[in-house]
Every structure is written in structure tokens, then in C-alpha cells.
Amino acid sequence: MDALTRHGVLCDLDSTIVGPLEDLADQQRDLSSAYDIIALLNDHGANQLSRASGDEMLQLNVGGSLSSVQRRHLTSVEGSPLSILFSGKWDGRFIRDQDSRVFVDMDPRAFEQARNALFEGQEGVDHLLCEAHKRQFTGVHDFWFKLLLSPLPPVVEEKRGLRCPQGKAGARAATKKAAYDKVMAEIQAVRPFLAPLSAAHPFLPHVRKGYEIRSVDLCGTTIATTQATLDDMGDIPLRNRFDMWSGAVHGVSDEHFRRLVDFYRRQRHTAAGAQLPLACVVLRGANATEQRFLDKTARMYGVIEGGAAAKGNAITQALQQSLSRLCRASGEPDDCFCGSVSPSGVRYQIVEEGTGLMPLRHQVVTYDCTYWRDKFNGSQKVHEARRYEYPMSSVRAEWFREALMAMRVGETRRVITPFKMYVELRLISIM
């Protein structure tokens, strides 16, 4: 046995702790590289040194309508996508028109209402969002109010495949990851409003190919959008009206034409169909007469398919067609379930929009329901009930109560339950 010497002890100690310390240093370098916020912002063309003044008057072109707003108003709702967009760091990636105005691809009337609420301060914004919430965001412009003025939701914790150390080092890693994910969520929120980066010249501020601004004259009013929004429409008359036919549009309701364009703008802000029902609200008429004329305009411009005798209104058909397109884009079959997720985490899809009231807890509802074990309209049907009357106060299953209370009379909804049953509900009446 070797004699116990100071040198030997130190060598043994060194071999015991150096390895773990080197591993820890490697992990720290990996964490710094993986969650480098400065590199992330640089990669997306943000100007981190921006010293934008709140007093600066921004010249805007919003969907073809001109507006001038001080930057401090647009950034007054802290943490909102609108505030992030006009913070100054993204100025170099703005889409600009021929007069160097910042082009914002959204409905100008929605922007005007949001802008006026901002002029009234936080109280005005709170009132606007509160009223939209009471309507369950089914108002014509509520989609934009929620998108632009609501603070970004908290980042959901997800595993990135990177092993984090425990203890204080683990806490630091978690903090870095949370900050990184927050910045990434902000980038995703404003990305649809920005011109894409050029691979060769990532910081050039001019408009890149694919984001040229296209406009039409409609009864003396200019309606403008980006080429990227038109490309999302596919080969339909509405796109051709911007791209191929230069003459002014006459004999068509400007309100209906605006809504058709805005429907495709909204789709660029929806993720995997999660918010498509809200995006489709713009195709809902205020009454049966308006809906009939809106459907006619939507068919004329190819937003929905079929002639005058086709079944279903614009909002229902457009939703179904958009969901199918999302499924095909993701490699799924046309009958895949690209629905929304309820607050309790249950997946659902609105097959047909309802136009009536929504039930309350003390009321009795009449509904149809069908259960399948394999898939919707599958071969393994396990239950079917027609015109079933049931008091809402007696509903025990959370997913079932949540679905019924969110439905309007006339609505057909499909739900995948927590126990993997495929359920189709139709709300017939409320007593």
C-alpha cells in the first residue's frame, strides 16, 4: 500500500471532484447556449438597442386606412402583443407601404376601436375587453381585441431534452429557461405582423418578397392586405381580385368584402386550429337576412364552396374547410380532429354554429347525443339518444357540463372525452 502522503491525498481528491466539476461546467455552458436570449433576438432581427420615444408619432397604414398614433398609446398595455410590436425593437422588420408608413394587416375598424380604448387609458381597455368577454368574444372585432390587448398567457412548462442540474444551479437554469420561453412567446405573438428575414441580409428593413402590399378600390375605399395573406387563400376569386383584376369593385357590400379578407388575416394568427372558431366569427351575420347575403358574397368569391343551394352558412363551411386544410398541411387525413381545447383540457370541434341562447345551470336542456368508441361516424357506435331532456343542475361529468354550457341552441359540437369516447352533441332547445 502506498504511503499516505499529502500529495497522494490531494491527487485522490482531485480525481474525485474534478470530473463532476467539469461535467457541471459543461452543463452550464450548454444552458447558456440553449437559453441565450440575446442570440435569440438577434436571430429574429430585433433591435435590442432601440431607444424609441413614446412621444414619436407613428404613421400607420392599417388594412388600407391611414392613421397617426403616438407610440406611447400603442405600448400602454404592458405585456400585450400590441405593446411588444411597437416597443421599438421590431421597427426594422415592419412592413411598409410606398410612403414608408407602417403597414398593419388587420381590419381598420377593429384597430380604430382598440385605438380609441387606448386613448381612454387602462379603464377604457378593461371595459373593451370586459364587454368582449361577456359576448364570449363573438363580436365582429372581438378577435382582434383579445389578440392585441390581452396580456400573453403564462408560458407552459415543457421539456426541451436538456438535463438541468439540481439545487441552486437547477433554479438558475429554470429561471433562464423561463425568461427564454417568455421572449420566444413574444416573438411568436408579433411574427405574423412582421416581414420575414432574408437569409442573406437578415437586418435589411425593406419589404421582402411575399410581403408586398396588395390593395383594391371598393366603392371608393381602399382595402389592403399582404401578399402572404392572399397566398393563404389559395386559387379563389377573392385572391384573384387583388392579384389579377385591377379594376375597382362595385356592386358588392364593402362590409362583406372586408369581412372575407379579414377572415384570412385572422387565420394567419391561429395556431393549429385552436382559435379558428373565433376567427370564423367575422363571417356571421347579425340576422338571417344579412347572413343570406354574406353567404352569397362568400360563395361568389370562393371563400366557401357550392352554389346558392349548398348546405350550411359561411361560418360553418369556412370553419370546416379551414380545419381540413390545416389537417392536410400537417399530413393528417381530411377527417382528422383539428379542434379547440376547452379550459378543462378537453378537445372539441364546432361542426355547426348555433344562433340561439346558451343554457344556465338552473335550466333544462333538450339535446341529441351520439357516442362512438373508435372515431366520429365510426363503426363502433355505443350510444345514441334523440331529443333527450335533462336538467343542467343534474349534470355530473365536468366535460359534459362544460360543453353544454358553452353551446348555443342549434349548435352541433364534437368532443373527445377524457375516457377516449367520441361524442357528438346537438343542443335543440332550452326550457
NORBELGI-V815777 format. One line per field, one symbol per residue. phi: phi as a letter, one per 20 degrees, with the letter a starting at -180 (. if undefined). psi: psi as a letter, one per 30 degrees, with the letter a starting at -180 (. if undefined). burial: b if it has 9 or more other ideal C-beta (glycine too) atoms within 8 Angstrom, else e. A space follows every 10 residues. Layout:
phi=???
psi=???
burial=???
This chain:
phi=.fffcgffff ffffffdfgg ffffffffff ffffdeffff fffdmeefef cfefefeeed cdlodebcbf gfffdfefne gfffgdfofd gfdfecefem ffedebffff fffffffffe ngffffffff ffffelldfg dfgffffede gffgfffbed ndfdfemfff ffffffffff fffffffffe gfedfffefe cfdfeffegn cfedbcedln dedcbeffff fffnecgfff feeddeffec mcgffffgff ffgfgfffde dlnfdggfff gfeeefbfff ffffffffff emfcenefef enefffffff fffffffffe neffefddee cfgeneebbe ebfeceedfd feedddbdbc dceeafleed fdabccleeb fffefdffff fffffeedgn edcdcdfgdm ddcddceebc c
psi=kkkjleeeee eeeefefeee eeeeeeeeee eeeehjeeee eefggkjfgk hkkffkjkjk jjgfkklkkk efefgfjkfl eeeeegfefg efgkkkafgg kkkjilkfee eeeeeeeeff aeeeeeeeee eeeeghhgle geeeeeeefk kklkkkklkg gkkkllbeee eeeeeeeeee eeeeeeeeef efflklkkee ifgkflklkf gkkklljjhf kkklaleeee effaileeef feeejfllkl gkkeeeeeee efeeeefffk jhfegeeeef ffgklfleee eeeeeeeeee ggelllafgk kkleeeeeee eeeeeeeefg gllfgliial klfggkklkj ekklfalkll fglklklkkk klfelkgafi kfkkkkhkkk keffkekeee eeeeffllkf kkkkkjlfgh kjkkkjjelk .
burial=eeeeeeebbe eeeeeeeeee eeebeebbeb bbebbbbeeb bbeebbbeeb ebeeeeebbb bbbbbebebb bebbbbbeeb bbbbbbbbbb bbbbbbbeee bbbbbbbbeb bbbbbbbbeb eeebbebbbe bbeebebebe bbbbbbbbbb ebeeeeeeee eeebbeeebb ebbbebbbbb bbbbbbbebb eeebbebeee ebeeeeebee bebbbbbbbe ebbbbbbbbb ebbeebebbb bbeeeeeebe ebebebbbbb bbbbbbbbbb eebebbbbbb bbbbbeeeeb bbbbbbbbbe bbbbeeeeeb eebbbbbbbb bbbbebbbeb eeeeeeebbb ebeeebbbbb bbbbeeeebe eebbbbbbbb bbbeebebee beeeeeebeb ebeebeeebb bbbbbebbbb bbbbbbbeee bbbbbbbbeb e
